[in-house]
Amino acid sequence: IEGGFEISAVHLTLKAKVPGATQEKFDELTKQAKEGCPVSKVLNAKITLDATLLS
């Protein structure tokens, strides 16, 4: 965008307690959420995600 503003990247930090979730399932679901993020698709922005499963 010449002379204007743009959002070129989004960084998300997620810390979640998910009863009964394994680390593997949590990782799978956060990967799916990141890859299917409609906001990053609309903005055509790079998205990064730090996801932590809390016990």
PDB file of N, CA, C and O in Angstrom:
ATOM      1  N   ILE A   1       0.863  -1.169   0.000  1.00  0.00           N
ATOM      2  CA  ILE A   1       0.000   0.000   0.000  1.00  0.00           C
ATOM      3  C   ILE A   1       0.902   1.223   0.000  1.00  0.00           C
ATOM      4  O   ILE A   1       1.605   1.495   0.973  1.00  0.00           O
ATOM      5  N   GLU A   2       0.871   1.927  -1.064  1.00  0.00           N
ATOM      6  CA  GLU A   2       1.749   3.076  -1.224  1.00  0.00           C
ATOM      7  C   GLU A   2       1.263   4.247  -0.385  1.00  0.00           C
ATOM      8  O   GLU A   2       0.142   4.727  -0.550  1.00  0.00           O
ATOM      9  N   GLY A   3       2.134   4.701   0.526  1.00  0.00           N
ATOM     10  CA  GLY A   3       1.825   5.869   1.333  1.00  0.00           C
ATOM     11  C   GLY A   3       0.774   5.653   2.405  1.00  0.00           C
ATOM     12  O   GLY A   3       0.346   6.616   3.040  1.00  0.00           O
ATOM     13  N   GLY A   4       0.348   4.430   2.624  1.00  0.00           N
ATOM     14  CA  GLY A   4      -0.692   4.167   3.613  1.00  0.00           C
ATOM     15  C   GLY A   4      -0.241   3.157   4.651  1.00  0.00           C
ATOM     16  O   GLY A   4       0.945   2.861   4.790  1.00  0.00           O
ATOM     17  N   PHE A   5      -1.187   2.657   5.348  1.00  0.00           N
ATOM     18  CA  PHE A   5      -0.916   1.669   6.385  1.00  0.00           C
ATOM     19  C   PHE A   5      -1.369   0.295   5.910  1.00  0.00           C
ATOM     20  O   PHE A   5      -2.287   0.170   5.099  1.00  0.00           O
ATOM     21  N   GLU A   6      -0.715  -0.718   6.424  1.00  0.00           N
ATOM     22  CA  GLU A   6      -1.138  -2.081   6.154  1.00  0.00           C
ATOM     23  C   GLU A   6      -0.778  -2.965   7.343  1.00  0.00           C
ATOM     24  O   GLU A   6       0.148  -2.666   8.097  1.00  0.00           O
ATOM     25  N   ILE A   7      -1.504  -4.028   7.494  1.00  0.00           N
ATOM     26  CA  ILE A   7      -1.182  -5.036   8.499  1.00  0.00           C
ATOM     27  C   ILE A   7      -0.552  -6.189   7.735  1.00  0.00           C
ATOM     28  O   ILE A   7      -1.228  -6.900   6.991  1.00  0.00           O
ATOM     29  N   SER A   8       0.744  -6.367   7.927  1.00  0.00           N
ATOM     30  CA  SER A   8       1.463  -7.391   7.173  1.00  0.00           C
ATOM     31  C   SER A   8       1.711  -8.654   7.985  1.00  0.00           C
ATOM     32  O   SER A   8       2.060  -9.694   7.426  1.00  0.00           O
ATOM     33  N   ALA A   9       1.534  -8.570   9.303  1.00  0.00           N
ATOM     34  CA  ALA A   9       1.765  -9.734  10.156  1.00  0.00           C
ATOM     35  C   ALA A   9       0.924  -9.625  11.420  1.00  0.00           C
ATOM     36  O   ALA A   9       0.627  -8.534  11.907  1.00  0.00           O
ATOM     37  N   VAL A  10       0.551 -10.789  11.934  1.00  0.00           N
ATOM     38  CA  VAL A  10      -0.210 -10.878  13.176  1.00  0.00           C
ATOM     39  C   VAL A  10       0.471 -11.928  14.040  1.00  0.00           C
ATOM     40  O   VAL A  10       0.763 -13.030  13.576  1.00  0.00           O
ATOM     41  N   HIS A  11       0.721 -11.582  15.301  1.00  0.00           N
ATOM     42  CA  HIS A  11       1.285 -12.555  16.231  1.00  0.00           C
ATOM     43  C   HIS A  11       0.278 -12.772  17.351  1.00  0.00           C
ATOM     44  O   HIS A  11      -0.172 -11.821  17.989  1.00  0.00           O
ATOM     45  N   LEU A  12      -0.067 -14.026  17.581  1.00  0.00           N
ATOM     46  CA  LEU A  12      -1.029 -14.383  18.619  1.00  0.00           C
ATOM     47  C   LEU A  12      -0.340 -15.199  19.705  1.00  0.00           C
ATOM     48  O   LEU A  12       0.511 -16.041  19.419  1.00  0.00           O
ATOM     49  N   THR A  13      -0.717 -14.940  20.945  1.00  0.00           N
ATOM     50  CA  THR A  13      -0.250 -15.726  22.077  1.00  0.00           C
ATOM     51  C   THR A  13      -1.472 -16.345  22.738  1.00  0.00           C
ATOM     52  O   THR A  13      -2.396 -15.639  23.142  1.00  0.00           O
ATOM     53  N   LEU A  14      -1.467 -17.657  22.844  1.00  0.00           N
ATOM     54  CA  LEU A  14      -2.585 -18.388  23.425  1.00  0.00           C
ATOM     55  C   LEU A  14      -2.082 -19.202  24.607  1.00  0.00           C
ATOM     56  O   LEU A  14      -1.126 -19.968  24.490  1.00  0.00           O
ATOM     57  N   LYS A  15      -2.736 -19.025  25.738  1.00  0.00           N
ATOM     58  CA  LYS A  15      -2.491 -19.849  26.920  1.00  0.00           C
ATOM     59  C   LYS A  15      -3.851 -20.385  27.327  1.00  0.00           C
ATOM     60  O   LYS A  15      -4.748 -19.615  27.673  1.00  0.00           O
ATOM     61  N   ALA A  16      -4.011 -21.722  27.288  1.00  0.00           N
ATOM     62  CA  ALA A  16      -5.340 -22.293  27.490  1.00  0.00           C
ATOM     63  C   ALA A  16      -5.318 -23.494  28.421  1.00  0.00           C
ATOM     64  O   ALA A  16      -4.380 -24.292  28.424  1.00  0.00           O
ATOM     65  N   LYS A  17      -6.380 -23.596  29.211  1.00  0.00           N
ATOM     66  CA  LYS A  17      -6.655 -24.800  29.995  1.00  0.00           C
ATOM     67  C   LYS A  17      -7.794 -25.510  29.279  1.00  0.00           C
ATOM     68  O   LYS A  17      -8.889 -24.966  29.141  1.00  0.00           O
ATOM     69  N   VAL A  18      -7.529 -26.723  28.827  1.00  0.00           N
ATOM     70  CA  VAL A  18      -8.531 -27.484  28.096  1.00  0.00           C
ATOM     71  C   VAL A  18      -8.667 -28.843  28.781  1.00  0.00           C
ATOM     72  O   VAL A  18      -7.851 -29.737  28.558  1.00  0.00           O
ATOM     73  N   PRO A  19      -9.694 -28.999  29.609  1.00  0.00           N
ATOM     74  CA  PRO A  19      -9.860 -30.257  30.337  1.00  0.00           C
ATOM     75  C   PRO A  19      -9.885 -31.464  29.395  1.00  0.00           C
ATOM     76  O   PRO A  19     -10.635 -31.492  28.420  1.00  0.00           O
ATOM     77  N   GLY A  20      -9.060 -32.446  29.702  1.00  0.00           N
ATOM     78  CA  GLY A  20      -9.030 -33.680  28.931  1.00  0.00           C
ATOM     79  C   GLY A  20      -8.204 -33.645  27.662  1.00  0.00           C
ATOM     80  O   GLY A  20      -8.044 -34.677  27.009  1.00  0.00           O
ATOM     81  N   ALA A  21      -7.674 -32.493  27.295  1.00  0.00           N
ATOM     82  CA  ALA A  21      -6.899 -32.389  26.055  1.00  0.00           C
ATOM     83  C   ALA A  21      -5.473 -32.870  26.272  1.00  0.00           C
ATOM     84  O   ALA A  21      -4.841 -32.556  27.280  1.00  0.00           O
ATOM     85  N   THR A  22      -4.982 -33.633  25.315  1.00  0.00           N
ATOM     86  CA  THR A  22      -3.572 -34.012  25.334  1.00  0.00           C
ATOM     87  C   THR A  22      -2.774 -32.922  24.627  1.00  0.00           C
ATOM     88  O   THR A  22      -3.340 -32.112  23.892  1.00  0.00           O
ATOM     89  N   GLN A  23      -1.480 -32.901  24.844  1.00  0.00           N
ATOM     90  CA  GLN A  23      -0.630 -31.921  24.164  1.00  0.00           C
ATOM     91  C   GLN A  23      -0.715 -32.114  22.651  1.00  0.00           C
ATOM     92  O   GLN A  23      -0.745 -31.140  21.899  1.00  0.00           O
ATOM     93  N   GLU A  24      -0.753 -33.366  22.210  1.00  0.00           N
ATOM     94  CA  GLU A  24      -0.818 -33.654  20.776  1.00  0.00           C
ATOM     95  C   GLU A  24      -2.107 -33.116  20.153  1.00  0.00           C
ATOM     96  O   GLU A  24      -2.072 -32.507  19.084  1.00  0.00           O
ATOM     97  N   LYS A  25      -3.237 -33.339  20.813  1.00  0.00           N
ATOM     98  CA  LYS A  25      -4.520 -32.851  20.293  1.00  0.00           C
ATOM     99  C   LYS A  25      -4.556 -31.326  20.300  1.00  0.00           C
ATOM    100  O   LYS A  25      -5.041 -30.711  19.351  1.00  0.00           O
ATOM    101  N   PHE A  26      -4.045 -30.716  21.368  1.00  0.00           N
ATOM    102  CA  PHE A  26      -3.981 -29.259  21.465  1.00  0.00           C
ATOM    103  C   PHE A  26      -3.148 -28.696  20.316  1.00  0.00           C
ATOM    104  O   PHE A  26      -3.553 -27.729  19.671  1.00  0.00           O
ATOM    105  N   ASP A  27      -1.985 -29.298  20.059  1.00  0.00           N
ATOM    106  CA  ASP A  27      -1.122 -28.836  18.966  1.00  0.00           C
ATOM    107  C   ASP A  27      -1.821 -28.961  17.618  1.00  0.00           C
ATOM    108  O   ASP A  27      -1.721 -28.068  16.777  1.00  0.00           O
ATOM    109  N   GLU A  28      -2.527 -30.067  17.416  1.00  0.00           N
ATOM    110  CA  GLU A  28      -3.257 -30.284  16.167  1.00  0.00           C
ATOM    111  C   GLU A  28      -4.332 -29.214  15.965  1.00  0.00           C
ATOM    112  O   GLU A  28      -4.467 -28.658  14.875  1.00  0.00           O
ATOM    113  N   LEU A  29      -5.090 -28.935  17.016  1.00  0.00           N
ATOM    114  CA  LEU A  29      -6.172 -27.952  16.909  1.00  0.00           C
ATOM    115  C   LEU A  29      -5.656 -26.533  16.724  1.00  0.00           C
ATOM    116  O   LEU A  29      -6.241 -25.759  15.966  1.00  0.00           O
ATOM    117  N   THR A  30      -4.567 -26.180  17.404  1.00  0.00           N
ATOM    118  CA  THR A  30      -4.029 -24.826  17.227  1.00  0.00           C
ATOM    119  C   THR A  30      -3.439 -24.656  15.830  1.00  0.00           C
ATOM    120  O   THR A  30      -3.511 -23.570  15.255  1.00  0.00           O
ATOM    121  N   LYS A  31      -2.858 -25.721  15.280  1.00  0.00           N
ATOM    122  CA  LYS A  31      -2.338 -25.659  13.911  1.00  0.00           C
ATOM    123  C   LYS A  31      -3.482 -25.434  12.921  1.00  0.00           C
ATOM    124  O   LYS A  31      -3.367 -24.618  12.007  1.00  0.00           O
ATOM    125  N   GLN A  32      -4.583 -26.162  13.110  1.00  0.00           N
ATOM    126  CA  GLN A  32      -5.750 -25.998  12.236  1.00  0.00           C
ATOM    127  C   GLN A  32      -6.313 -24.581  12.334  1.00  0.00           C
ATOM    128  O   GLN A  32      -6.678 -23.979  11.324  1.00  0.00           O
ATOM    129  N   ALA A  33      -6.381 -24.058  13.551  1.00  0.00           N
ATOM    130  CA  ALA A  33      -6.909 -22.703  13.747  1.00  0.00           C
ATOM    131  C   ALA A  33      -6.026 -21.675  13.054  1.00  0.00           C
ATOM    132  O   ALA A  33      -6.524 -20.750  12.413  1.00  0.00           O
ATOM    133  N   LYS A  34      -4.717 -21.841  13.184  1.00  0.00           N
ATOM    134  CA  LYS A  34      -3.778 -20.904  12.552  1.00  0.00           C
ATOM    135  C   LYS A  34      -3.903 -20.954  11.031  1.00  0.00           C
ATOM    136  O   LYS A  34      -3.973 -19.915  10.374  1.00  0.00           O
ATOM    137  N   GLU A  35      -3.930 -22.158  10.478  1.00  0.00           N
ATOM    138  CA  GLU A  35      -3.991 -22.313   9.021  1.00  0.00           C
ATOM    139  C   GLU A  35      -5.326 -21.869   8.441  1.00  0.00           C
ATOM    140  O   GLU A  35      -5.385 -21.453   7.284  1.00  0.00           O
ATOM    141  N   GLY A  36      -6.393 -21.949   9.221  1.00  0.00           N
ATOM    142  CA  GLY A  36      -7.712 -21.583   8.725  1.00  0.00           C
ATOM    143  C   GLY A  36      -8.187 -20.213   9.167  1.00  0.00           C
ATOM    144  O   GLY A  36      -9.365 -19.889   9.014  1.00  0.00           O
ATOM    145  N   CYS A  37      -7.294 -19.406   9.711  1.00  0.00           N
ATOM    146  CA  CYS A  37      -7.668 -18.100  10.261  1.00  0.00           C
ATOM    147  C   CYS A  37      -8.235 -17.183   9.172  1.00  0.00           C
ATOM    148  O   CYS A  37      -7.506 -16.784   8.263  1.00  0.00           O
ATOM    149  N   PRO A  38      -9.520 -16.849   9.254  1.00  0.00           N
ATOM    150  CA  PRO A  38     -10.115 -15.995   8.224  1.00  0.00           C
ATOM    151  C   PRO A  38      -9.567 -14.571   8.229  1.00  0.00           C
ATOM    152  O   PRO A  38      -9.515 -13.926   7.181  1.00  0.00           O
ATOM    153  N   VAL A  39      -9.162 -14.080   9.384  1.00  0.00           N
ATOM    154  CA  VAL A  39      -8.630 -12.711   9.459  1.00  0.00           C
ATOM    155  C   VAL A  39      -7.326 -12.610   8.681  1.00  0.00           C
ATOM    156  O   VAL A  39      -7.140 -11.676   7.901  1.00  0.00           O
ATOM    157  N   SER A  40      -6.426 -13.559   8.883  1.00  0.00           N
ATOM    158  CA  SER A  40      -5.151 -13.492   8.166  1.00  0.00           C
ATOM    159  C   SER A  40      -5.356 -13.671   6.666  1.00  0.00           C
ATOM    160  O   SER A  40      -4.606 -13.109   5.868  1.00  0.00           O
ATOM    161  N   LYS A  41      -6.363 -14.448   6.277  1.00  0.00           N
ATOM    162  CA  LYS A  41      -6.650 -14.616   4.850  1.00  0.00           C
ATOM    163  C   LYS A  41      -7.163 -13.318   4.241  1.00  0.00           C
ATOM    164  O   LYS A  41      -6.740 -12.931   3.152  1.00  0.00           O
ATOM    165  N   VAL A  42      -8.062 -12.654   4.935  1.00  0.00           N
ATOM    166  CA  VAL A  42      -8.616 -11.392   4.429  1.00  0.00           C
ATOM    167  C   VAL A  42      -7.536 -10.319   4.351  1.00  0.00           C
ATOM    168  O   VAL A  42      -7.469  -9.562   3.382  1.00  0.00           O
ATOM    169  N   LEU A  43      -6.694 -10.261   5.374  1.00  0.00           N
ATOM    170  CA  LEU A  43      -5.640  -9.248   5.412  1.00  0.00           C
ATOM    171  C   LEU A  43      -4.416  -9.647   4.604  1.00  0.00           C
ATOM    172  O   LEU A  43      -3.521  -8.830   4.390  1.00  0.00           O
ATOM    173  N   ASN A  44      -4.369 -10.896   4.151  1.00  0.00           N
ATOM    174  CA  ASN A  44      -3.199 -11.432   3.467  1.00  0.00           C
ATOM    175  C   ASN A  44      -1.951 -11.210   4.319  1.00  0.00           C
ATOM    176  O   ASN A  44      -0.913 -10.769   3.826  1.00  0.00           O
ATOM    177  N   ALA A  45      -2.076 -11.524   5.604  1.00  0.00           N
ATOM    178  CA  ALA A  45      -1.004 -11.270   6.570  1.00  0.00           C
ATOM    179  C   ALA A  45      -0.377 -12.578   7.027  1.00  0.00           C
ATOM    180  O   ALA A  45      -1.038 -13.613   7.108  1.00  0.00           O
ATOM    181  N   LYS A  46       0.904 -12.505   7.322  1.00  0.00           N
ATOM    182  CA  LYS A  46       1.591 -13.644   7.920  1.00  0.00           C
ATOM    183  C   LYS A  46       1.112 -13.750   9.364  1.00  0.00           C
ATOM    184  O   LYS A  46       1.040 -12.748  10.075  1.00  0.00           O
ATOM    185  N   ILE A  47       0.788 -14.962   9.794  1.00  0.00           N
ATOM    186  CA  ILE A  47       0.322 -15.143  11.162  1.00  0.00           C
ATOM    187  C   ILE A  47       1.254 -16.107  11.888  1.00  0.00           C
ATOM    188  O   ILE A  47       1.614 -17.161  11.363  1.00  0.00           O
ATOM    189  N   THR A  48       1.633 -15.727  13.095  1.00  0.00           N
ATOM    190  CA  THR A  48       2.425 -16.604  13.952  1.00  0.00           C
ATOM    191  C   THR A  48       1.641 -16.820  15.234  1.00  0.00           C
ATOM    192  O   THR A  48       0.868 -15.965  15.663  1.00  0.00           O
ATOM    193  N   LEU A  49       1.858 -17.986  15.837  1.00  0.00           N
ATOM    194  CA  LEU A  49       1.088 -18.359  17.018  1.00  0.00           C
ATOM    195  C   LEU A  49       1.985 -19.043  18.028  1.00  0.00           C
ATOM    196  O   LEU A  49       2.665 -20.017  17.706  1.00  0.00           O
ATOM    197  N   ASP A  50       1.990 -18.536  19.244  1.00  0.00           N
ATOM    198  CA  ASP A  50       2.622 -19.202  20.377  1.00  0.00           C
ATOM    199  C   ASP A  50       1.489 -19.758  21.228  1.00  0.00           C
ATOM    200  O   ASP A  50       0.744 -19.002  21.851  1.00  0.00           O
ATOM    201  N   ALA A  51       1.363 -21.075  21.252  1.00  0.00           N
ATOM    202  CA  ALA A  51       0.269 -21.712  21.981  1.00  0.00           C
ATOM    203  C   ALA A  51       0.829 -22.567  23.110  1.00  0.00           C
ATOM    204  O   ALA A  51       1.732 -23.378  22.905  1.00  0.00           O
ATOM    205  N   THR A  52       0.279 -22.371  24.303  1.00  0.00           N
ATOM    206  CA  THR A  52       0.709 -23.116  25.480  1.00  0.00           C
ATOM    207  C   THR A  52      -0.505 -23.752  26.135  1.00  0.00           C
ATOM    208  O   THR A  52      -1.487 -23.077  26.444  1.00  0.00           O
ATOM    209  N   LEU A  53      -0.422 -25.058  26.342  1.00  0.00           N
ATOM    210  CA  LEU A  53      -1.472 -25.778  27.052  1.00  0.00           C
ATOM    211  C   LEU A  53      -1.119 -25.768  28.529  1.00  0.00           C
ATOM    212  O   LEU A  53      -0.101 -26.324  28.940  1.00  0.00           O
ATOM    213  N   LEU A  54      -1.969 -25.132  29.320  1.00  0.00           N
ATOM    214  CA  LEU A  54      -1.744 -25.045  30.761  1.00  0.00           C
ATOM    215  C   LEU A  54      -2.355 -26.254  31.450  1.00  0.00           C
ATOM    216  O   LEU A  54      -3.363 -26.801  31.002  1.00  0.00           O
ATOM    217  N   SER A  55      -1.730 -26.659  32.542  1.00  0.00           N
ATOM    218  CA  SER A  55      -2.278 -27.809  33.266  1.00  0.00           C
ATOM    219  C   SER A  55      -3.121 -27.362  34.433  1.00  0.00           C
ATOM    220  O   SER A  55      -3.664 -28.195  35.158  1.00  0.00           O
TER     221      SER A  55
END
